[in-house]
Amino acid sequence: MISNTNRISFFLLVICFLYDCQSQNIGLETKERKSSNLAESEIKETCPIPLALGSVYGTSISKFDQTVILSQIKILLSDLCDRSFSHLLSLIHPTKGLYVDAKGFWTLEEVEKDLKDPNGYFQVYYFDSETLDQKKGTVGNLTLRSVFLSTKQTIVDLYVGSSEEVEVKFRFPENPKLERYLINPSFIKWEKNWYLQRMF
């Protein structure tokens, strides 16, 4: 007959064994993630992404318009933190679409379709470093999310083309080399509302 003391000892031994196995499995998963994602392994999660308005070049837009554009950028960066552009469609004009990069133009429907695709453009280039490495054939590529999370501060400069067109430049004062990963997003004003015209 097993005494209560022995039962307790056996129970604690089983718990320790299970916990140790679980810890080893967690450690193995962590090592696998780090080895498959070398460029992002040292990135500290800093969400929401710190954002501040820098210089405004041009006088054709009001302070209110500046605030609206900055708030839309904050929404996009918040979605970037959440790994899902859940608000992107609401920022795109229904008929004017979006330039997803310097040249690639997509309709609103095409953007919506891509956002639903787990292997789509937005998912890969903004969030999924492993698939991005596979596409590029090299290891250690930074997603756009990783670029922003690698900075302690993001500064937004506004280049005002007219009262209805503004280009944005992101600056990273502590690590300006990361700026090369981005293109300058732009916004247009249509019927008193601002819309994202080109993605970063």
C-alpha positions in Angstrom: 0.0 0.0 0.0 1.3 3.4 -1.0 1.5 6.0 1.7 0.2 9.6 1.3 3.7 10.9 1.3 4.8 8.6 -1.5 1.7 9.5 -3.5 2.4 13.2 -3.1 6.1 12.6 -4.1 5.0 10.6 -7.1 2.5 13.2 -8.2 5.1 16.0 -7.9 7.5 13.9 -9.9 4.9 13.4 -12.7 4.2 17.1 -12.8 7.9 18.0 -12.9 8.4 15.5 -15.8 5.4 16.8 -17.8 6.5 20.4 -17.2 10.1 19.7 -18.2 8.9 18.0 -21.4 6.6 20.9 -22.2 9.5 23.4 -21.5 11.7 21.4 -23.9 9.0 21.5 -26.6 8.5 25.2 -26.2 12.3 25.7 -26.3 12.5 23.6 -29.5 9.7 25.6 -31.1 11.4 28.9 -30.2 14.7 27.7 -31.7 12.9 26.7 -34.9 11.3 30.1 -35.1 14.5 31.9 -34.6 16.4 29.8 -37.1 13.8 30.3 -39.7 13.5 34.0 -39.0 16.9 35.3 -38.2 16.2 38.9 -39.2 13.2 39.3 -36.9 14.4 37.3 -33.9 15.9 40.3 -32.2 12.9 42.6 -32.8 11.2 43.9 -29.7 7.4 44.2 -30.0 6.6 47.9 -29.5 2.9 48.4 -30.3 1.4 50.8 -30.8 4.2 52.1 -33.0 5.4 55.4 -31.7 4.4 58.1 -34.2 5.0 61.8 -34.4 4.4 64.6 -36.9 7.6 66.0 -38.3 7.8 68.8 -40.9 5.1 69.9 -43.2 6.3 71.2 -46.6 3.7 73.4 -48.1 0.8 75.5 -46.9 -2.2 74.3 -48.9 -3.8 72.1 -46.3 -5.2 73.0 -42.9 -4.1 71.8 -39.5 -7.3 69.8 -39.4 -6.4 68.0 -42.7 -3.0 67.3 -41.3 -4.6 65.7 -38.2 -6.9 63.6 -40.4 -4.0 62.3 -42.5 -2.0 61.5 -39.4 -4.9 59.7 -37.8 -5.3 57.5 -40.9 -1.6 56.6 -40.8 -2.0 55.7 -37.1 -4.9 53.4 -38.1 -2.7 51.7 -40.7 0.2 51.2 -38.2 -2.2 49.9 -35.6 -3.4 47.3 -38.2 0.2 46.6 -38.9 0.7 45.8 -35.2 -2.4 43.6 -35.2 -1.1 41.7 -38.3 -4.3 42.4 -40.2 -5.3 45.4 -42.4 -8.9 45.3 -41.1 -9.4 49.1 -41.7 -7.6 49.4 -45.1 -10.6 49.1 -47.3 -12.4 51.9 -45.5 -9.4 54.2 -46.3 -9.5 53.5 -50.1 -11.7 55.5 -52.4 -14.4 53.1 -53.9 -13.6 53.9 -57.5 -10.0 55.3 -57.4 -8.4 52.2 -56.0 -4.9 51.9 -54.5 -1.3 51.8 -55.7 0.1 48.9 -53.7 3.6 49.9 -54.6 5.2 52.5 -56.9 3.5 51.1 -60.0 1.1 48.4 -59.2 -2.5 49.7 -59.3 -5.4 47.7 -57.8 -9.1 48.3 -57.7 -10.8 48.2 -54.3 -12.1 44.7 -55.2 -8.6 43.4 -56.0 -7.3 44.8 -52.6 -10.2 43.1 -50.8 -9.5 39.8 -52.6 -5.8 39.9 -51.7 -6.5 40.7 -48.1 -8.5 37.4 -47.8 -5.6 35.4 -49.4 -3.3 33.9 -46.7 -0.5 33.9 -49.4 -1.4 37.2 -50.8 0.8 40.3 -51.3 -0.2 42.0 -48.1 0.1 38.9 -45.9 3.6 38.0 -47.3 5.3 41.4 -47.6 3.8 43.0 -44.5 3.6 40.1 -42.1 5.0 36.7 -43.1 8.8 36.8 -43.1 9.2 33.0 -43.7 7.1 33.1 -46.9 8.9 36.3 -47.9 12.3 34.5 -47.6 10.9 31.7 -49.8 9.7 34.2 -52.5 13.0 36.0 -52.5 15.2 33.0 -52.2 17.2 34.5 -49.4 17.0 34.3 -45.6 16.5 37.3 -43.3 14.2 39.5 -45.3 12.3 42.1 -43.3 8.6 42.4 -43.6 7.1 45.9 -43.4 5.8 45.1 -40.0 9.4 44.2 -38.9 10.7 47.5 -40.3 8.4 49.6 -38.1 8.9 47.4 -35.0 12.7 47.8 -35.4 12.4 51.5 -34.7 11.9 53.4 -31.4 10.3 56.4 -33.1 8.6 57.0 -36.4 8.5 60.6 -37.7 6.0 61.5 -40.5 6.9 64.4 -42.9 4.1 65.7 -45.1 4.8 67.0 -48.6 1.8 69.0 -49.7 1.4 69.0 -53.5 -2.0 70.8 -53.4 -5.0 71.1 -51.1 -6.1 67.7 -52.3 -2.8 65.8 -52.6 -0.2 64.9 -49.9 2.8 62.6 -50.0 4.1 61.2 -46.8 7.7 60.3 -45.9 8.5 58.1 -42.9 11.7 58.9 -41.0 13.4 56.7 -38.5 15.9 59.0 -36.7 17.7 56.2 -34.8 18.0 53.9 -37.8 17.6 55.8 -41.1 18.9 52.8 -43.1 15.5 51.1 -42.6 13.8 53.9 -44.6 14.9 52.3 -47.8 12.4 49.4 -47.3 9.5 51.8 -47.7 7.9 53.8 -50.6 6.2 57.1 -49.8 2.5 56.7 -49.3 0.2 59.3 -50.6 -3.3 60.6 -49.8 -5.9 62.4 -52.0 -8.9 64.5 -50.9 -12.1 63.7 -52.7 -15.4 65.4 -51.9 -14.0 66.7 -48.5 -12.7 63.2 -47.5 -9.1 62.0 -47.4 -8.3 58.6 -48.9 -5.1 56.5 -49.1 -3.9 56.5 -52.7 -0.5 54.7 -52.4 0.5 52.2 -49.8 3.9 52.4 -48.0 
